[in-house]
Amino acid sequence: MMATMIKPQENQQSTSTAVYDARDLITDGIKAEILLDGQSYTLRITRAGKLILTK
């Protein structure tokens, strides 16, 4: 899966935490692959609207 850069949304509070809409990350509506230090993780949105992150 090719990574796509998504600009973080403006956070209403002035913090250094980036805020992302999960639906923007999961563009096909099913799942997204997230890489961290060479490790691959899968982020899914369930039918109930919950997020699941698995290795």
C-alpha positions in Angstrom: 0.0 0.0 0.0 1.4 3.4 -0.9 1.5 6.0 1.9 -0.4 9.2 1.3 0.5 12.4 3.3 -2.5 14.0 4.9 -2.4 17.4 6.4 -3.5 17.4 10.0 -6.7 19.4 10.8 -6.5 22.6 12.7 -6.8 21.8 16.4 -9.1 24.2 18.3 -6.8 24.0 21.3 -3.2 25.3 21.0 -1.4 22.0 21.6 1.4 20.2 19.8 -0.8 17.2 19.2 -1.6 16.5 15.5 -5.3 15.7 14.9 -6.4 13.4 12.0 -9.8 12.3 11.0 -9.7 8.5 10.8 -11.9 8.5 7.7 -9.3 10.6 5.9 -6.7 8.0 6.7 -8.9 5.1 5.6 -9.7 6.3 2.1 -11.2 3.1 0.8 -13.6 2.8 3.8 -12.1 -0.4 5.0 -8.5 -0.2 6.4 -5.2 1.7 6.3 -1.7 0.5 6.7 0.5 2.5 9.1 4.2 2.1 9.3 6.4 2.7 12.3 10.1 1.9 12.4 9.7 -0.7 9.7 6.7 -2.4 11.5 3.3 -2.5 9.7 0.1 -1.9 11.6 -3.5 -2.0 10.2 -6.1 0.5 11.2 -9.7 -0.5 10.6 -13.1 1.2 11.3 -15.7 -1.4 12.4 -19.3 -1.4 11.3 -20.1 0.0 14.8 -17.8 3.0 14.1 -15.0 1.9 16.4 -11.3 1.9 15.6 -9.1 -1.2 15.7 -5.3 -1.0 15.4 -3.5 -4.4 14.9 0.0 -5.4 14.3 
